[in-house]
Each structure stands twice: as C-alpha cells, then as structure tokens.
Amino acid sequence: MSNTNWPFYFSLEADVINLSRYIEFDRKNFGVYSIELLRILLSTCSEIDVVLKQICAQLDENSKANNIAQYQKLICKDIDGFEEQHVVCSRFNLSFQPWNSWVDKKSPEWWRSYNEVKHNRDEHYSKASLQNVLESLSALYLVNMYNVFLKLNSTSPGFYFTVGNAVPHAPIQQDLFRLNDIMAYMME
C-alpha cells in the first residue's frame, strides 16, 4: 500500500496557496471565513486524524487511540517536545505552534472549531476561518514530519534523531511551511 499522506497534504497546501491570491494572509484577516475555507478545514482535520492514528500505531503497535485526547496522551508521553514545536510560514511572515495547547492537556482551538463546524455548521460556520485553516494545515505538516521522523527512528535504532533529521527524507513541493529549525534545511 502506498503512502498518500504527503500527496494529500500537498493537494491541500496548493488549495491554500491559491487562496492567497484572494485573501491576504495577514493576522488582520484571520477571521475571514468562506465555504472554501470550510472545505479545506474539514479535509485537513480529517487527514490529521488519519496521520495521528498512524503515529500512535508506530509508538504502540497495540494502540487503540481514536480521538484527540487519546492521541495527545500517547504522543506527549512518547515524543519529547512535540507540543512545543513551531512551524514557520516565511512567505507570509507567520509562525504557528499548532499543538501548544497539549501542554495544558487541551485540544487545540482549531480542532475544537473543526468539530463545531462539522457537527453544527449553521451555528458555527464562521469558525471555518483563515486562522483555523492555516493552523490546522501547519499541524498536518508537522504530524506528517513526525510520521517520517518515527519511521526514520525505527529503521536506525541506536541513533539519536530529531524531527529536523526527517526533513531530507520528506518530499518537499510547495514549501509553504517549515520547521523552525534552520539546520534541518541545510542539506536540502
């Protein structure tokens, strides 16, 4: 079975980059919402759920984690610093820490907004915002990188790797987001 995580991410990333032709990616516009942002938010967060399950299965082959609270518990226990990782979007001079709320054992705001939009769209349509799309896409980028990182660790036991070591092993196309680790990109 082929890995579709990165191609799916790149498809979403291309959609978001295309949006930048119509919406200036600036914090002043983070409250903007639309049907297109809704579609991207739903797709992105659904994919995050898929990748988080894969990560949990790599961390514990008997993992039964199937919701955000269970993912948080296992990932934060086994991956030091995951929740503090920064992602930068230098093209638009933005930076995100999409999993930072896990420090306090809370779901990210963008994840709560996704669930509110998914389950009560009429009431919460405005939460399909540019901010939630950018934060969730940065979160998807990060979990895809950690997925590569864990595979790298499993194939090279005894070596110490950081998530930055995964960068040369991950496909890079549009390059909207990057880890906040300049050394990770020196060998690209």
Phi and psi restraints in degrees (value plus and minus 20) as a CYANA .aco file:
   2 SER   PHI    -103.8   -63.8
   2 SER   PSI     134.8   174.8
   3 ASN   PHI    -105.9   -65.9
   3 ASN   PSI      98.9   138.9
   4 THR   PHI    -121.5   -81.5
   4 THR   PSI     -16.6    23.4
   5 ASN   PHI     -79.6   -39.6
   5 ASN   PSI     -71.9   -31.9
   6 TRP   PHI     -87.8   -47.8
   6 TRP   PSI     -66.3   -26.3
   7 PRO   PHI     -77.0   -37.0
   7 PRO   PSI     -58.0   -18.0
   8 PHE   PHI     -85.8   -45.8
   8 PHE   PSI     -63.8   -23.8
   9 TYR   PHI     -78.3   -38.3
   9 TYR   PSI     -68.2   -28.2
  10 PHE   PHI     -82.6   -42.6
  10 PHE   PSI     -52.9   -12.9
  11 SER   PHI     -84.1   -44.1
  11 SER   PSI     -65.5   -25.5
  12 LEU   PHI     -86.2   -46.2
  12 LEU   PSI     -61.3   -21.3
  13 GLU   PHI     -80.3   -40.3
  13 GLU   PSI     -62.3   -22.3
  14 ALA   PHI     -81.9   -41.9
  14 ALA   PSI     -60.2   -20.2
  15 ASP   PHI     -81.9   -41.9
  15 ASP   PSI     -61.2   -21.2
  16 VAL   PHI     -89.1   -49.1
  16 VAL   PSI     -63.0   -23.0
  17 ILE   PHI     -80.6   -40.6
  17 ILE   PSI     -59.6   -19.6
  18 ASN   PHI     -81.1   -41.1
  18 ASN   PSI     -57.6   -17.6
  19 LEU   PHI     -80.3   -40.3
  19 LEU   PSI     -49.2    -9.2
  20 SER   PHI     -86.0   -46.0
  20 SER   PSI     -32.0     8.0
  21 ARG   PHI     -95.5   -55.5
  21 ARG   PSI     -39.6     0.4
  22 TYR   PHI    -135.1   -95.1
  22 TYR   PSI     -46.7    -6.7
  23 ILE   PHI    -145.4  -105.4
  23 ILE   PSI     104.1   144.1
  24 GLU   PHI     -89.9   -49.9
  24 GLU   PSI     104.5   144.5
  25 PHE   PHI     -99.9   -59.9
  25 PHE   PSI      66.3   106.3
  26 ASP   PHI    -158.5  -118.5
  26 ASP   PSI     125.5   165.5
  27 ARG   PHI     -75.3   -35.3
  27 ARG   PSI     -47.6    -7.6
  28 LYS   PHI     -83.7   -43.7
  28 LYS   PSI     -43.5    -3.5
  29 ASN   PHI    -123.5   -83.5
  29 ASN   PSI     -11.0    29.0
  30 PHE   PHI     -82.2   -42.2
  30 PHE   PSI     -41.6    -1.6
  31 GLY   PHI    -104.2   -64.2
  31 GLY   PSI     -26.0    14.0
  32 VAL   PHI     -81.9   -41.9
  32 VAL   PSI     117.1   157.1
  33 TYR   PHI    -157.0  -117.0
  33 TYR   PSI     136.5   176.5
  34 SER   PHI    -184.4  -144.4
  34 SER   PSI     151.8   191.8
  35 ILE   PHI     -85.4   -45.4
  35 ILE   PSI     -55.6   -15.6
  36 GLU   PHI     -88.2   -48.2
  36 GLU   PSI     -62.1   -22.1
  37 LEU   PHI     -83.4   -43.4
  37 LEU   PSI     -57.0   -17.0
  38 LEU   PHI     -80.5   -40.5
  38 LEU   PSI     -68.0   -28.0
  39 ARG   PHI     -79.1   -39.1
  39 ARG   PSI     -64.9   -24.9
  40 ILE   PHI     -87.6   -47.6
  40 ILE   PSI     -61.8   -21.8
  41 LEU   PHI     -81.1   -41.1
  41 LEU   PSI     -66.8   -26.8
  42 LEU   PHI     -81.9   -41.9
  42 LEU   PSI     -63.8   -23.8
  43 SER   PHI     -87.1   -47.1
  43 SER   PSI     -63.2   -23.2
  44 THR   PHI     -83.4   -43.4
  44 THR   PSI     -68.4   -28.4
  45 CYS   PHI     -89.8   -49.8
  45 CYS   PSI     -52.4   -12.4
  46 SER   PHI     -83.3   -43.3
  46 SER   PSI     -61.0   -21.0
  47 GLU   PHI     -88.7   -48.7
  47 GLU   PSI     -55.9   -15.9
  48 ILE   PHI     -78.9   -38.9
  48 ILE   PSI     -62.9   -22.9
  49 ASP   PHI     -78.5   -38.5
  49 ASP   PSI     -63.4   -23.4
  50 VAL   PHI     -80.9   -40.9
  50 VAL   PSI     -69.4   -29.4
  51 VAL   PHI     -89.3   -49.3
  51 VAL   PSI     -58.0   -18.0
  52 LEU   PHI     -82.8   -42.8
  52 LEU   PSI     -57.3   -17.3
  53 LYS   PHI     -83.0   -43.0
  53 LYS   PSI     -60.4   -20.4
  54 GLN   PHI     -83.4   -43.4
  54 GLN   PSI     -63.4   -23.4
  55 ILE   PHI     -81.7   -41.7
  55 ILE   PSI     -66.4   -26.4
  56 CYS   PHI     -81.9   -41.9
  56 CYS   PSI     -57.4   -17.4
  57 ALA   PHI     -87.0   -47.0
  57 ALA   PSI     -53.2   -13.2
  58 GLN   PHI     -91.1   -51.1
  58 GLN   PSI     -55.3   -15.3
  59 LEU   PHI     -94.3   -54.3
  59 LEU   PSI     -54.3   -14.3
  60 ASP   PHI    -168.7  -128.7
  60 ASP   PSI      85.7   125.7
  61 GLU   PHI     -80.7   -40.7
  61 GLU   PSI     -36.4     3.6
  62 ASN   PHI    -120.1   -80.1
  62 ASN   PSI      -8.3    31.7
  63 SER   PHI     -79.8   -39.8
  63 SER   PSI     115.9   155.9
  64 LYS   PHI    -135.0   -95.0
  64 LYS   PSI      -5.3    34.7
  65 ALA   PHI     -77.5   -37.5
  65 ALA   PSI     109.1   149.1
  66 ASN   PHI    -165.6  -125.6
  66 ASN   PSI      -0.9    39.1
  67 ASN   PHI    -169.8  -129.8
  67 ASN   PSI     148.3   188.3
  68 ILE   PHI     -80.1   -40.1
  68 ILE   PSI     -57.5   -17.5
  69 ALA   PHI     -86.8   -46.8
  69 ALA   PSI     -59.5   -19.5
  70 GLN   PHI     -91.3   -51.3
  70 GLN   PSI     -57.4   -17.4
  71 TYR   PHI     -81.5   -41.5
  71 TYR   PSI     -66.5   -26.5
  72 GLN   PHI     -78.1   -38.1
  72 GLN   PSI     -65.7   -25.7
  73 LYS   PHI     -80.4   -40.4
  73 LYS   PSI     -67.4   -27.4
  74 LEU   PHI     -92.5   -52.5
  74 LEU   PSI     -66.4   -26.4
  75 ILE   PHI     -85.8   -45.8
  75 ILE   PSI     -65.2   -25.2
  76 CYS   PHI     -88.3   -48.3
  76 CYS   PSI     -47.5    -7.5
  77 LYS   PHI     -91.9   -51.9
  77 LYS   PSI     -58.3   -18.3
  78 ASP   PHI    -122.4   -82.4
  78 ASP   PSI     -37.7     2.3
  79 ILE   PHI    -140.4  -100.4
  79 ILE   PSI      82.0   122.0
  80 ASP   PHI     -83.6   -43.6
  80 ASP   PSI     107.2   147.2
  81 GLY   PHI      62.2   102.2
  81 GLY   PSI     -18.4    21.6
  82 PHE   PHI     -73.3   -33.3
  82 PHE   PSI     -69.2   -29.2
  83 GLU   PHI     -90.4   -50.4
  83 GLU   PSI     -31.7     8.3
  84 GLU   PHI    -122.1   -82.1
  84 GLU   PSI     -21.5    18.5
  85 GLN   PHI     -85.3   -45.3
  85 GLN   PSI     115.4   155.4
  86 HIS   PHI    -119.6   -79.6
  86 HIS   PSI     128.1   168.1
  87 VAL   PHI    -146.1  -106.1
  87 VAL   PSI     112.5   152.5
  88 VAL   PHI    -130.3   -90.3
  88 VAL   PSI     128.8   168.8
  89 CYS   PHI    -146.0  -106.0
  89 CYS   PSI      61.7   101.7
  90 SER   PHI     -87.0   -47.0
  90 SER   PSI     -46.8    -6.8
  91 ARG   PHI     -75.2   -35.2
  91 ARG   PSI     -55.4   -15.4
  92 PHE   PHI    -136.9   -96.9
  92 PHE   PSI      -6.5    33.5
  93 ASN   PHI      34.1    74.1
  93 ASN   PSI      27.8    67.8
  94 LEU   PHI    -143.6  -103.6
  94 LEU   PSI     134.0   174.0
  95 SER   PHI    -160.6  -120.6
  95 SER   PSI     122.6   162.6
  96 PHE   PHI    -153.3  -113.3
  96 PHE   PSI     129.7   169.7
  97 GLN   PHI    -146.0  -106.0
  97 GLN   PSI      54.8    94.8
  98 PRO   PHI     -86.2   -46.2
  98 PRO   PSI     -39.5     0.5
  99 TRP   PHI    -130.7   -90.7
  99 TRP   PSI      -8.8    31.2
 100 ASN   PHI     -79.6   -39.6
 100 ASN   PSI     -50.3   -10.3
 101 SER   PHI     -85.1   -45.1
 101 SER   PSI     -37.8     2.2
 102 TRP   PHI     -87.6   -47.6
 102 TRP   PSI     -39.0     1.0
 103 VAL   PHI     -77.9   -37.9
 103 VAL   PSI     -58.9   -18.9
 104 ASP   PHI    -116.7   -76.7
 104 ASP   PSI      -6.6    33.4
 105 LYS   PHI      39.7    79.7
 105 LYS   PSI      17.2    57.2
 106 LYS   PHI    -136.2   -96.2
 106 LYS   PSI     132.8   172.8
 107 SER   PHI     -90.9   -50.9
 107 SER   PSI     125.3   165.3
 108 PRO   PHI     -80.8   -40.8
 108 PRO   PSI     128.4   168.4
 109 GLU   PHI     -78.0   -38.0
 109 GLU   PSI     -60.8   -20.8
 110 TRP   PHI     -83.5   -43.5
 110 TRP   PSI     -51.8   -11.8
 111 TRP   PHI     -92.1   -52.1
 111 TRP   PSI     -60.6   -20.6
 112 ARG   PHI     -84.2   -44.2
 112 ARG   PSI     -61.4   -21.4
 113 SER   PHI     -83.0   -43.0
 113 SER   PSI     -61.9   -21.9
 114 TYR   PHI     -76.1   -36.1
 114 TYR   PSI     -68.1   -28.1
 115 ASN   PHI     -85.7   -45.7
 115 ASN   PSI     -57.3   -17.3
 116 GLU   PHI     -85.6   -45.6
 116 GLU   PSI     -61.9   -21.9
 117 VAL   PHI     -87.8   -47.8
 117 VAL   PSI     -59.9   -19.9
 118 LYS   PHI     -85.0   -45.0
 118 LYS   PSI     -61.4   -21.4
 119 HIS   PHI    -115.2   -75.2
 119 HIS   PSI     -44.9    -4.9
 120 ASN   PHI    -160.8  -120.8
 120 ASN   PSI      41.8    81.8
 121 ARG   PHI     -77.7   -37.7
 121 ARG   PSI     -63.1   -23.1
 122 ASP   PHI     -79.6   -39.6
 122 ASP   PSI     -58.4   -18.4
 123 GLU   PHI    -101.3   -61.3
 123 GLU   PSI     -50.3   -10.3
 124 HIS   PHI    -141.8  -101.8
 124 HIS   PSI       1.9    41.9
 125 TYR   PHI     -73.3   -33.3
 125 TYR   PSI     -56.9   -16.9
 126 SER   PHI     -87.0   -47.0
 126 SER   PSI     -31.1     8.9
 127 LYS   PHI    -102.1   -62.1
 127 LYS   PSI     -23.3    16.7
 128 ALA   PHI    -104.2   -64.2
 128 ALA   PSI      43.0    83.0
 129 SER   PHI    -118.8   -78.8
 129 SER   PSI     144.1   184.1
 130 LEU   PHI     -77.4   -37.4
 130 LEU   PSI     -62.9   -22.9
 131 GLN   PHI     -79.3   -39.3
 131 GLN   PSI     -67.7   -27.7
 132 ASN   PHI     -86.2   -46.2
 132 ASN   PSI     -54.1   -14.1
 133 VAL   PHI     -87.1   -47.1
 133 VAL   PSI     -67.9   -27.9
 134 LEU   PHI     -85.2   -45.2
 134 LEU   PSI     -61.8   -21.8
 135 GLU   PHI     -87.0   -47.0
 135 GLU   PSI     -61.4   -21.4
 136 SER   PHI     -88.7   -48.7
 136 SER   PSI     -57.9   -17.9
 137 LEU   PHI     -87.4   -47.4
 137 LEU   PSI     -56.7   -16.7
 138 SER   PHI     -86.1   -46.1
 138 SER   PSI     -54.1   -14.1
 139 ALA   PHI     -86.4   -46.4
 139 ALA   PSI     -60.3   -20.3
 140 LEU   PHI     -85.4   -45.4
 140 LEU   PSI     -62.3   -22.3
 141 TYR   PHI     -76.0   -36.0
 141 TYR   PSI     -66.6   -26.6
 142 LEU   PHI     -85.1   -45.1
 142 LEU   PSI     -65.0   -25.0
 143 VAL   PHI     -87.9   -47.9
 143 VAL   PSI     -52.5   -12.5
 144 ASN   PHI     -84.0   -44.0
 144 ASN   PSI     -60.9   -20.9
 145 MET   PHI     -84.0   -44.0
 145 MET   PSI     -61.5   -21.5
 146 TYR   PHI     -87.6   -47.6
 146 TYR   PSI     -50.8   -10.8
 147 ASN   PHI     -82.6   -42.6
 147 ASN   PSI     -64.3   -24.3
 148 VAL   PHI     -84.3   -44.3
 148 VAL   PSI     -64.4   -24.4
 149 PHE   PHI     -76.1   -36.1
 149 PHE   PSI     -66.1   -26.1
 150 LEU   PHI     -87.1   -47.1
 150 LEU   PSI     -57.3   -17.3
 151 LYS   PHI     -86.2   -46.2
 151 LYS   PSI     -59.5   -19.5
 152 LEU   PHI     -82.3   -42.3
 152 LEU   PSI     -64.8   -24.8
 153 ASN   PHI     -81.7   -41.7
 153 ASN   PSI     -59.5   -19.5
 154 SER   PHI     -91.9   -51.9
 154 SER   PSI     -45.0    -5.0
 155 THR   PHI    -110.7   -70.7
 155 THR   PSI     -29.5    10.5
 156 SER   PHI    -154.5  -114.5
 156 SER   PSI      44.0    84.0
 157 PRO   PHI     -82.7   -42.7
 157 PRO   PSI     125.4   165.4
 158 GLY   PHI      75.3   115.3
 158 GLY   PSI     -35.2     4.8
 159 PHE   PHI    -118.5   -78.5
 159 PHE   PSI     128.8   168.8
 160 TYR   PHI    -118.9   -78.9
 160 TYR   PSI     102.2   142.2
 161 PHE   PHI    -140.0  -100.0
 161 PHE   PSI     132.0   172.0
 162 THR   PHI    -130.8   -90.8
 162 THR   PSI     147.4   187.4
 163 VAL   PHI     -80.7   -40.7
 163 VAL   PSI     -47.5    -7.5
 164 GLY   PHI     -81.1   -41.1
 164 GLY   PSI     -49.2    -9.2
 165 ASN   PHI     -87.1   -47.1
 165 ASN   PSI     -36.4     3.6
 166 ALA   PHI     -97.8   -57.8
 166 ALA   PSI     -40.6    -0.6
 167 VAL   PHI     -74.8   -34.8
 167 VAL   PSI     -68.7   -28.7
 168 PRO   PHI     -87.2   -47.2
 168 PRO   PSI     -35.0     5.0
 169 HIS   PHI    -117.9   -77.9
 169 HIS   PSI     -21.9    18.1
 170 ALA   PHI    -126.1   -86.1
 170 ALA   PSI     121.2   161.2
 171 PRO   PHI     -89.3   -49.3
 171 PRO   PSI     115.4   155.4
 172 ILE   PHI    -139.4   -99.4
 172 ILE   PSI     106.3   146.3
 173 GLN   PHI    -142.6  -102.6
 173 GLN   PSI    -105.3   -65.3
 174 GLN   PHI     -90.0   -50.0
 174 GLN   PSI     -54.9   -14.9
 175 ASP   PHI      48.2    88.2
 175 ASP   PSI      19.9    59.9
 176 LEU   PHI     -89.5   -49.5
 176 LEU   PSI     -63.6   -23.6
 177 PHE   PHI    -134.2   -94.2
 177 PHE   PSI     135.4   175.4
 178 ARG   PHI    -164.1  -124.1
 178 ARG   PSI     134.3   174.3
 179 LEU   PHI     -86.8   -46.8
 179 LEU   PSI     132.5   172.5
 180 ASN   PHI    -105.0   -65.0
 180 ASN   PSI      39.7    79.7
 181 ASP   PHI    -166.5  -126.5
 181 ASP   PSI      70.0   110.0
 182 ILE   PHI     -77.6   -37.6
 182 ILE   PSI     -53.9   -13.9
 183 MET   PHI     -85.3   -45.3
 183 MET   PSI     -46.6    -6.6
 184 ALA   PHI     -83.8   -43.8
 184 ALA   PSI     -44.2    -4.2
 185 TYR   PHI    -123.5   -83.5
 185 TYR   PSI     -15.3    24.7
 186 MET   PHI     -89.0   -49.0
 186 MET   PSI     -45.4    -5.4
 187 MET   PHI    -121.4   -81.4
 187 MET   PSI     -13.8    26.2
